[in-house]
Amino acid sequence: MITLRFLLLFFFLSVPAQAQSTPPLERLISVNLQNESLNQALIIIGRAGQFSFSYNPAILNQSRNVTLRVTNRPVREVLSQLFGTSVRLRVRGNHVILLRADEPEQPKDFILDGYIIDGQTTRRVGAVSIFERTSLRSAISNEYGYYRLKLPATLPVLRLEIRRQSYLSQSLTIPSRRSQPQNIYLTAVTNQPLSRPVPVEPIDTPTLPTVADSANRLTPVAVDLPVMVASADSGIALLPSLLDRSRRTFGRWALSAKQVIIDINLDRDTLYRTWQVSLVPVIGTNRALGGRIINDYSANVLMGYSLGIRKFEVGGLLNIVGADVQGFQAAGFGNIVGANVRGFQAAGFTNIIGGNTRGVQLAGFLNANRGNVGPVQLAGFVNVVGGNTSGFQAAGFVNVEQGQTNGVQVAGFLNTNRQTVQAVQIAGFANVARADVLGWQVAGFTNVVRGQLAGYQLSGFLNRAQDVVGGRQIGFINIARSSEKTPFGFFSYVGQNGYRNVEVSANEVTTLNVTFRTGIRQFYNVFTAGLNPANRIWSYGYGLGTATGERRGWSLAAEGTAHQLNRIGSGTENVNLLLRLSPVVAKRVSPRLSISVGPTLNGYYSDNLMLNPLLNQSLPAVIVTPDGPANNRDEWSGWLGWQVGLRYGL
């Protein structure tokens, strides 16, 4: 029996025809054949029905003459009149296949197997990828160079693609649809050309090395293969390390060795499919070629792996995408994307992105992005961004930024930024910026800026900046190298253009006082302590002051201070509060030394007359006592006093 050879005349008998929804055998035709050869009769029938025939010439007597006249009859009926029961009919697309009636049905699949051989050395080559683009069937040659591939027998054209690093890419057309051995010879690349640039290389790994053993086998050497790493473009240490480790961890867990090898060998091939469904990588419509396929729609019951998503993807556990994602992506556990994301992305635990993210990104625990992010990024625990951030960013614990920050940044504990911050930063504990800040920093404990501050710092405890060129520092403690604006706080220290001095002084209450002033001339803090040994009185106090600039060595200042007075050897439980308002005139007598003098307006309150340190004290001033019983437990009084001191500028 002559073996059936499909499609022998396919390319010669088929003619262009407009696609029809009616199957070829059900189309109505009208033909008038008068003593035509069988070969010519088939051509006329095919033209009338706008389809083509495929058959083995050996099963037909093509020289037989045919006479037939039909009007508006189905093609099936016309062929029945022409052949009777001697020919069996099959349809593939717009082709009618003629088979001998007693010939067995062709199986749906057939097997190709053989060896992949180096055409120059005749050695067998392992780790070679063989695939067919339409059916997505694929195979990998083993360590002996042997491959075995099941292919569909129903494809009109069947072409194998062969890929291996260090060898030229090759395409091989398979004319027969029967199981048979098929050796494939590859040509090695002798002078390795520079690789052309590609948008994304989803597998970042060295060339697969091989070694030859005594049995003439080429065996791939085991290598630690990461999954996907976008091209390094930032030079940042923290984020690439985090991304790389995450990809390696998830990759070794989620992907088979076959998929990794395919991605290495097919790094210049991109396939497209409208949709895919998978249980896990390999078990799905993308088969083992998922890492080289871009899908419009993707649904993964547990895990999925693809080169790109253009519209929509959902995954019960994990989505792994080598290149770009556009549209909507959601996963129960995590999304790992090698390049850019544009649209809406959500994960129950983590999103790890190798490029830019533009849209809305949500994660229950962690968002990690190598590139830029905006306009919305939310994480239950931490956001890590290697590029710039714009829009609104919030994390339950910490935001870590390697680039510039614009918009609003909120963290339950810490915001840390390497580049310029032009945003509102709000943190439960601290904001730390290594460059300039042009917006607002609000923290429960501390704000730290290592560059210029052109915005506002508000903290519950400490604000620190290099140079304040705009805005304000408002906090319990403010520290700056230089400041063009006035800081407000309990303690403010400005290094280069600040106002600081230490003074030793005397007044009508305490004959020896030491006072420290710090801040800037327009607004400074006053810390003071005093002693009157003769009357056994000591005091401590705090106040605020403002001073004019010097003119010919003279300056004026106004200070308001509050002092707690105590008897030496007594407790400090009772309140003896002295409020003092002091206009002061200072004259500089040397580069750092000044003399100060001025009157004081005093208000004094004691909550217990018996423990009043000033009781029965003779003050060299006019005492003003409010009307009231002499034995009042509480007493307010006031008087005019004086002070004189010697200051040393720091």
ZAMARGU-4260 file (C-alpha; in steps of 0.2 Angstrom, whole numbers, plus 5000, padded with zeros to 4 digits):
<rodrens>
0) 5000/5000/5000 | 5007/5017/4995 | 5010/5028/5010 | 4999/5043/5010 | 5008/5059/5007
5) 4998/5074/5013 | 4998/5091/5005 | 5009/5086/4990 | 4999/5097/4978 | 4993/5109/4991
10) 5004/5123/4986 | 5000/5120/4967 | 4981/5118/4968 | 4976/5130/4981 | 4971/5147/4975
15) 4967/5163/4985 | 4949/5163/4991 | 4938/5174/5001 | 4935/5166/5018 | 4918/5159/5020
20) 4908/5154/5036 | 4901/5139/5027 | 4911/5123/5027 | 4919/5118/5010 | 4908/5102/5008
25) 4892/5112/5012 | 4895/5125/4999 | 4883/5126/4984 | 4890/5125/4967 | 4885/5124/4949
30) 4897/5115/4936 | 4896/5108/4918 | 4909/5096/4915 | 4910/5089/4897 | 4923/5075/4895
35) 4935/5084/4906 | 4950/5075/4914 | 4949/5071/4932 | 4963/5083/4936 | 4955/5097/4927
40) 4938/5093/4934 | 4945/5095/4952 | 4952/5112/4948 | 4935/5118/4941 | 4926/5111/4956
45) 4938/5120/4968 | 4936/5136/4959 | 4918/5135/4960 | 4918/5132/4979 | 4932/5143/4983
50) 4943/5130/4991 | 4957/5119/4987 | 4960/5100/4986 | 4974/5090/4994 | 4977/5072/4989
55) 4990/5058/4985 | 4990/5057/4966 | 4993/5038/4967 | 4975/5035/4974 | 4967/5044/4959
60) 4966/5040/4940 | 4969/5058/4934 | 4968/5054/4916 | 4950/5047/4918 | 4938/5058/4908
65) 4923/5065/4918 | 4906/5071/4912 | 4895/5079/4925 | 4882/5093/4926 | 4875/5100/4942
70) 4866/5116/4947 | 4866/5123/4965 | 4871/5107/4973 | 4882/5104/4989 | 4900/5100/4985
75) 4899/5084/4996 | 4885/5078/4984 | 4895/5083/4968 | 4910/5073/4974 | 4899/5058/4979
80) 4893/5058/4961 | 4911/5059/4955 | 4920/5046/4966 | 4906/5036/4973 | 4912/5026/4988
85) 4930/5024/4982 | 4936/5041/4991 | 4934/5047/5008 | 4933/5066/5012 | 4941/5076/5026
90) 4941/5095/5029 | 4955/5105/5036 | 4951/5124/5036 | 4948/5129/5017 | 4955/5113/5011
95) 4947/5096/5006 | 4958/5081/5008 | 4954/5066/4997 | 4959/5049/5005 | 4957/5032/4999
100) 4942/5023/5007 | 4952/5008/5013 | 4966/5019/5020 | 4966/5020/5039 | 4963/5036/5048
105) 4979/5047/5051 | 4983/5049/5069 | 4981/5066/5077 | 4999/5067/5083 | 5015/5059/5077
110) 5033/5058/5084 | 5049/5066/5078 | 5065/5061/5087 | 5083/5060/5084 | 5099/5069/5088
115) 5105/5087/5088 | 5123/5087/5080 | 5136/5100/5079 | 5139/5101/5060 | 5157/5104/5061
120) 5163/5092/5075 | 5149/5079/5074 | 5147/5080/5092 | 5130/5079/5100 | 5123/5095/5108
125) 5113/5095/5124 | 5101/5109/5130 | 5095/5113/5113 | 5077/5120/5112 | 5066/5113/5098
130) 5048/5121/5096 | 5034/5124/5084 | 5026/5141/5084 | 5008/5137/5081 | 5005/5122/5093
135) 5018/5128/5105 | 5025/5110/5106 | 5043/5110/5112 | 5057/5099/5118 | 5074/5100/5125
140) 5089/5089/5120 | 5096/5079/5134 | 5114/5076/5139 | 5117/5064/5124 | 5109/5077/5112
145) 5093/5066/5110 | 5076/5074/5108 | 5059/5068/5106 | 5044/5079/5101 | 5026/5075/5098
150) 5018/5086/5085 | 5000/5088/5078 | 4997/5079/5061 | 4984/5092/5056 | 4994/5107/5053
155) 4994/5113/5035 | 5012/5119/5037 | 5024/5112/5050 | 5040/5121/5053 | 5052/5117/5068
160) 5062/5131/5076 | 5079/5126/5083 | 5088/5137/5096 | 5104/5136/5106 | 5116/5149/5112
165) 5133/5149/5103 | 5124/5142/5087 | 5115/5150/5073 | 5096/5149/5074 | 5088/5137/5062
170) 5071/5133/5054 | 5066/5116/5048 | 5051/5112/5037 | 5043/5095/5040 | 5034/5089/5024
175) 5028/5072/5031 | 5016/5068/5045 | 5022/5051/5051 | 5033/5046/5065 | 5051/5045/5059
180) 5069/5049/5065 | 5075/5066/5061 | 5093/5071/5065 | 5096/5090/5065 | 5113/5098/5062
185) 5118/5115/5069 | 5131/5128/5064 | 5142/5135/5078 | 5145/5154/5079 | 5163/5156/5076
190) 5164/5175/5077 | 5152/5179/5090 | 5143/5196/5085 | 5138/5209/5097 | 5120/5205/5102
195) 5108/5218/5096 | 5099/5227/5110 | 5082/5220/5116 | 5069/5229/5127 | 5070/5216/5141
200) 5080/5200/5144 | 5069/5190/5155 | 5082/5178/5160 | 5098/5185/5165 | 5111/5171/5165
205) 5127/5166/5157 | 5129/5155/5142 | 5125/5137/5145 | 5142/5129/5147 | 5145/5111/5141
210) 5158/5098/5143 | 5162/5082/5133 | 5164/5066/5142 | 5171/5049/5136 | 5155/5044/5128
215) 5155/5059/5117 | 5141/5067/5126 | 5139/5086/5128 | 5132/5088/5146 | 5126/5105/5152
220) 5135/5111/5168 | 5123/5115/5182 | 5122/5134/5185 | 5112/5144/5198 | 5099/5152/5186
225) 5090/5167/5192 | 5073/5170/5184 | 5072/5188/5177 | 5082/5203/5179 | 5079/5219/5169
230) 5094/5228/5163 | 5104/5237/5177 | 5102/5255/5175 | 5102/5263/5192 | 5118/5258/5201
235) 5109/5257/5217 | 5115/5243/5229 | 5100/5240/5240 | 5086/5238/5227 | 5095/5227/5214
240) 5100/5215/5228 | 5083/5214/5235 | 5075/5211/5218 | 5088/5199/5212 | 5087/5188/5228
245) 5068/5188/5227 | 5068/5183/5208 | 5080/5169/5212 | 5070/5162/5226 | 5054/5163/5217
250) 5061/5157/5201 | 5069/5141/5208 | 5053/5137/5216 | 5041/5141/5202 | 5050/5137/5186
255) 5056/5120/5179 | 5074/5118/5172 | 5066/5116/5154 | 5058/5133/5155 | 5074/5141/5161
260) 5084/5133/5147 | 5070/5138/5134 | 5071/5156/5140 | 5090/5156/5138 | 5090/5149/5121
265) 5075/5159/5114 | 5080/5176/5121 | 5077/5184/5103 | 5060/5175/5100 | 5044/5183/5105
270) 5027/5174/5102 | 5009/5182/5104 | 4993/5174/5110 | 4977/5182/5114 | 4974/5172/5130
275) 4981/5159/5141 | 4975/5148/5156 | 4987/5139/5167 | 4987/5129/5183 | 5006/5131/5185
280) 5020/5135/5173 | 5021/5122/5159 | 5003/5115/5163 | 4993/5127/5153 | 4989/5133/5136
285) 5006/5142/5134 | 5015/5125/5138 | 5034/5127/5142 | 5035/5142/5130 | 5026/5154/5142
290) 5042/5164/5146 | 5043/5169/5127 | 5024/5173/5125 | 5015/5189/5127 | 4996/5187/5131
295) 4982/5199/5131 | 4973/5190/5144 | 4980/5178/5157 | 4972/5167/5171 | 4982/5157/5182
300) 4974/5145/5195 | 4990/5144/5205 | 5005/5151/5196 | 5008/5158/5179 | 5023/5163/5169
305) 5024/5174/5153 | 5034/5186/5144 | 5021/5200/5144 | 5003/5205/5148 | 4994/5218/5138
310) 4977/5219/5146 | 4972/5208/5160 | 4980/5194/5172 | 4974/5186/5188 | 4983/5173/5198
315) 4977/5163/5213 | 4995/5163/5220 | 5009/5170/5209 | 5011/5179/5193 | 5028/5180/5185
320) 5030/5191/5169 | 5047/5193/5161 | 5044/5210/5152 | 5029/5223/5153 | 5012/5222/5161
325) 4998/5234/5155 | 4981/5235/5161 | 4975/5225/5176 | 4986/5212/5186 | 4981/5204/5203
330) 4988/5189/5213 | 4983/5181/5229 | 5002/5181/5235 | 5013/5191/5223 | 5017/5198/5206
335) 5035/5198/5199 | 5037/5208/5184 | 5054/5210/5175 | 5051/5227/5166 | 5037/5240/5167
340) 5019/5240/5174 | 5006/5252/5168 | 4989/5251/5175 | 4982/5243/5191 | 4992/5230/5201
345) 4987/5222/5217 | 4994/5207/5227 | 4990/5200/5244 | 5008/5200/5249 | 5021/5207/5237
350) 5024/5216/5221 | 5042/5215/5214 | 5045/5226/5198 | 5061/5227/5188 | 5056/5243/5179
355) 5044/5258/5181 | 5026/5257/5188 | 5014/5269/5182 | 4996/5268/5190 | 4990/5260/5206
360) 5001/5248/5215 | 4994/5239/5231 | 5002/5225/5241 | 4998/5218/5258 | 5016/5218/5264
365) 5029/5224/5251 | 5031/5234/5235 | 5048/5234/5228 | 5052/5244/5212 | 5068/5246/5203
370) 5062/5261/5192 | 5050/5276/5194 | 5033/5274/5204 | 5017/5284/5203 | 5004/5290/5206
375) 4998/5278/5220 | 5008/5266/5229 | 5001/5257/5245 | 5009/5243/5256 | 5004/5236/5272
380) 5023/5236/5278 | 5036/5243/5266 | 5038/5252/5249 | 5055/5251/5241 | 5058/5262/5226
385) 5074/5263/5216 | 5069/5277/5205 | 5058/5293/5207 | 5041/5293/5216 | 5027/5304/5212
390) 5009/5305/5218 | 5004/5297/5235 | 5014/5284/5243 | 5009/5275/5260 | 5016/5261/5270
395) 5012/5254/5287 | 5030/5254/5292 | 5043/5261/5281 | 5046/5270/5263 | 5063/5268/5256
400) 5066/5279/5241 | 5082/5279/5230 | 5077/5293/5218 | 5067/5309/5220 | 5050/5310/5229
405) 5036/5321/5223 | 5018/5322/5231 | 5013/5314/5248 | 5023/5301/5257 | 5016/5293/5273
410) 5024/5279/5284 | 5019/5272/5301 | 5037/5272/5306 | 5050/5279/5294 | 5052/5288/5277
415) 5070/5287/5270 | 5075/5296/5254 | 5092/5297/5245 | 5087/5311/5232 | 5077/5327/5232
420) 5061/5327/5242 | 5048/5339/5235 | 5033/5332/5244 | 5024/5331/5261 | 5032/5318/5271
425) 5023/5311/5286 | 5030/5298/5298 | 5026/5291/5315 | 5044/5291/5320 | 5056/5299/5308
430) 5059/5306/5290 | 5077/5305/5284 | 5082/5313/5268 | 5100/5312/5261 | 5098/5327/5249
435) 5087/5343/5248 | 5069/5344/5255 | 5058/5357/5246 | 5042/5352/5255 | 5035/5347/5272
440) 5042/5335/5284 | 5031/5330/5299 | 5037/5316/5311 | 5032/5310/5328 | 5050/5310/5334
445) 5063/5317/5321 | 5067/5324/5304 | 5084/5323/5297 | 5090/5332/5280 | 5108/5330/5274
450) 5105/5343/5261 | 5096/5360/5260 | 5079/5363/5268 | 5068/5374/5258 | 5052/5368/5266
455) 5046/5365/5284 | 5051/5352/5297 | 5039/5348/5311 | 5043/5335/5323 | 5039/5330/5341
460) 5057/5330/5346 | 5072/5333/5334 | 5074/5342/5317 | 5091/5342/5309 | 5096/5350/5292
465) 5112/5355/5283 | 5106/5372/5277 | 5089/5380/5279 | 5086/5391/5264 | 5067/5392/5266
470) 5053/5386/5276 | 5055/5383/5295 | 5061/5371/5308 | 5048/5368/5321 | 5052/5356/5335
475) 5058/5353/5352 | 5076/5353/5346 | 5082/5361/5330 | 5099/5359/5323 | 5106/5366/5307
480) 5123/5370/5299 | 5116/5387/5293 | 5099/5394/5292 | 5091/5409/5283 | 5075/5407/5292
485) 5071/5407/5310 | 5069/5390/5319 | 5056/5388/5333 | 5058/5376/5347 | 5064/5373/5365
490) 5082/5372/5359 | 5089/5378/5342 | 5107/5377/5336 | 5113/5385/5320 | 5132/5383/5316
495) 5138/5395/5304 | 5127/5410/5305 | 5119/5407/5322 | 5119/5417/5338 | 5127/5409/5353
500) 5135/5416/5369 | 5139/5412/5387 | 5136/5426/5400 | 5141/5428/5419 | 5129/5441/5427
505) 5121/5447/5443 | 5104/5454/5448 | 5094/5459/5463 | 5089/5441/5467 | 5104/5430/5463
510) 5121/5438/5463 | 5129/5425/5452 | 5121/5419/5436 | 5127/5408/5421 | 5117/5410/5405
515) 5118/5401/5388 | 5110/5408/5373 | 5108/5399/5356 | 5098/5401/5340 | 5098/5416/5328
520) 5098/5434/5333 | 5080/5436/5328 | 5074/5422/5339 | 5085/5412/5352 | 5083/5401/5367
525) 5089/5406/5385 | 5095/5393/5397 | 5100/5401/5414 | 5105/5396/5432 | 5108/5407/5447
530) 5114/5407/5465 | 5113/5419/5480 | 5125/5411/5494 | 5121/5425/5506 | 5102/5422/5506
535) 5104/5403/5502 | 5094/5404/5486 | 5097/5395/5470 | 5087/5395/5453 | 5086/5388/5436
540) 5076/5395/5421 | 5072/5396/5403 | 5067/5409/5391 | 5066/5417/5374 | 5074/5432/5366
545) 5077/5443/5351 | 5091/5454/5347 | 5096/5467/5334 | 5111/5467/5323 | 5126/5476/5330
550) 5129/5494/5325 | 5146/5501/5330 | 5147/5487/5343 | 5131/5491/5351 | 5115/5480/5350
555) 5098/5479/5359 | 5089/5464/5365 | 5073/5459/5373 | 5071/5443/5383 | 5058/5435/5393
560) 5063/5421/5406 | 5054/5411/5419 | 5064/5405/5434 | 5060/5393/5448 | 5068/5399/5465
565) 5073/5387/5479 | 5080/5387/5496 | 5097/5378/5497 | 5094/5362/5507 | 5075/5363/5505
570) 5065/5353/5492 | 5058/5359/5476 | 5040/5353/5478 | 5032/5370/5480 | 5031/5383/5466
575) 5041/5399/5467 | 5040/5406/5450 | 5049/5422/5445 | 5044/5430/5428 | 5057/5442/5421
580) 5055/5454/5406 | 5072/5461/5402 | 5077/5475/5389 | 5096/5473/5387 | 5109/5485/5380
585) 5126/5476/5375 | 5142/5484/5370 | 5156/5474/5362 | 5173/5477/5369 | 5183/5464/5360
590) 5179/5452/5345 | 5170/5440/5357 | 5168/5449/5373 | 5153/5461/5377 | 5146/5470/5392
595) 5127/5470/5395 | 5116/5480/5406 | 5097/5484/5408 | 5082/5485/5419 | 5070/5471/5423
600) 5052/5470/5426 | 5048/5456/5438 | 5032/5446/5442 | 5033/5433/5457 | 5022/5420/5463
605) 5023/5408/5477 | 5011/5395/5482 | 5017/5394/5500 | 5022/5409/5510 | 5031/5399/5523
610) 5042/5391/5510 | 5044/5407/5500 | 5063/5409/5497 | 5061/5428/5496 | 5051/5429/5512
615) 5059/5443/5523 | 5072/5446/5510 | 5077/5465/5507 | 5077/5468/5489 | 5085/5484/5482
620) 5070/5488/5472 | 5052/5495/5473 | 5041/5481/5479 | 5023/5481/5473 | 5012/5469/5484
625) 4993/5467/5479 | 4980/5470/5492 | 4975/5456/5502 | 4977/5448/5520 | 4995/5447/5525
630) 4993/5428/5529 | 4987/5423/5512 | 4994/5406/5507 | 4997/5412/5489 | 5005/5428/5485
635) 5009/5438/5469 | 5021/5452/5469 | 5031/5462/5457 | 5045/5475/5456 | 5057/5484/5445
640) 5075/5476/5446 | 5091/5476/5436 | 5105/5465/5429 | 5122/5467/5423 | 5133/5454/5414
645) 5149/5450/5404 | 5146/5440/5388 | 5157/5429/5378 | 5152/5425/5360 | 5154/5407/5354
</rodrens>
